[in-house]
Amino acid sequence: MARVLVADDEPAERDVLARGLIARGHQVATAADGAEALVALAAARYDLLIADIVMPVMDGIALALMATSSHPDLKIVLVTGYAAELARARNLEALAQRVVSKPYAIADIARLADELVGPPGAA
């Protein structure tokens, strides 16, 4: 079972994504912004970080930069609904395994999680 951290400042998006990943069999924690996500990353080990790029306090790109420096094996998926941020993130290829535009299908994100960290129950 993969441990996934979802960081998104939009509560509805964060909760729906978390529920979808939990239903798929992953263990999920959530954070409302990048700073809160860093606290979670310091407290526990995660296999995958799914972070919105545009968040208050600390954006997803700053979060990803800090997370990869202290957790080099962490897989990262960045999501955004803003075209400019999408282009900016895609220019940082080494930062994230995938950049996904909103809106996205929860099933697609769950399959992406399985692809990056293995399906639940995989050893």
C-alpha positions in Angstrom: 0.0 0.0 0.0 1.4 3.4 -1.0 1.4 6.3 1.3 0.1 9.4 -0.6 0.1 13.0 0.6 -2.4 15.3 -1.2 -1.8 19.1 -1.0 -4.5 21.3 -2.4 -6.0 24.5 -1.0 -9.4 23.7 -2.4 -11.1 21.5 0.2 -13.5 19.9 -2.2 -10.8 18.9 -4.7 -8.5 17.7 -1.9 -11.2 15.6 -0.3 -12.5 14.0 -3.5 -9.0 13.1 -4.6 -8.2 11.7 -1.2 -11.4 9.6 -1.1 -10.7 8.3 -4.6 -7.2 7.2 -3.7 -8.4 5.6 -0.4 -11.1 3.7 -2.4 -8.3 2.5 -4.6 -6.5 1.1 -1.5 -3.9 3.8 -0.9 -3.2 5.3 2.5 -3.8 9.1 2.2 -3.1 12.2 4.2 -4.0 15.7 3.2 -2.6 19.2 3.6 -4.2 22.6 2.8 -1.0 24.3 1.6 2.6 23.7 1.0 3.8 24.6 4.5 1.3 22.1 6.0 2.5 19.5 3.5 6.1 20.0 4.6 5.1 19.4 8.2 3.4 16.2 7.2 6.5 15.1 5.1 8.7 15.7 8.2 6.5 13.6 10.4 6.0 10.5 8.2 7.3 8.8 5.1 5.3 9.1 1.9 5.7 7.4 -1.5 3.8 10.0 -3.5 3.0 13.7 -3.2 0.2 15.1 -5.3 0.3 18.9 -5.0 -1.6 21.8 -6.6 0.7 24.3 -8.0 -1.2 27.4 -7.0 -1.7 27.5 -3.2 -1.3 30.1 -0.5 1.5 30.2 2.0 3.7 28.0 -0.2 3.0 27.0 -3.8 3.3 23.4 -5.2 6.6 24.1 -7.0 8.3 25.5 -3.9 6.9 22.5 -2.0 8.2 20.1 -4.6 11.7 21.7 -4.6 11.9 21.4 -0.8 10.4 17.9 -0.7 12.8 16.5 -3.3 15.8 17.9 -1.5 14.9 16.1 1.8 13.1 13.1 0.3 14.9 12.2 -3.0 12.8 9.0 -3.5 9.5 10.8 -3.2 7.4 10.7 -6.5 5.7 13.9 -7.3 2.6 14.8 -9.4 1.9 18.5 -9.8 -1.6 19.6 -10.8 -2.9 23.0 -11.9 -5.8 24.7 -13.6 -3.7 27.6 -14.8 -2.1 27.3 -18.3 0.8 29.6 -17.3 1.6 27.4 -14.3 1.3 24.3 -16.4 4.0 25.6 -18.8 6.2 26.7 -15.9 6.0 23.3 -14.2 6.7 21.4 -17.5 9.9 23.4 -17.8 11.1 21.9 -14.5 11.1 18.3 -15.8 13.3 17.0 -13.0 11.0 18.3 -10.4 8.0 16.1 -10.9 7.2 12.8 -12.6 4.0 14.2 -14.0 2.3 17.5 -14.4 -1.5 17.2 -14.8 -4.0 19.9 -15.8 -7.3 20.4 -14.0 -9.9 19.3 -14.4 -8.8 15.7 -14.2 -10.6 12.4 -13.7 -10.0 10.9 -10.2 -9.7 7.5 -11.9 -6.8 8.8 -14.0 -5.0 10.2 -11.0 -5.5 6.8 -9.2 -4.1 5.0 -12.2 -1.2 7.4 -12.3 -0.5 6.7 -8.6 -0.5 3.0 -9.3 1.9 3.6 -12.2 4.3 5.7 -10.1 4.3 3.8 -6.8 2.7 0.5 -7.6 -0.9 -0.7 -7.1 -2.1 -1.2 -3.5 -1.1 -4.6 -2.3 2.0 -4.8 -4.5 5.1 -5.8 -2.7 
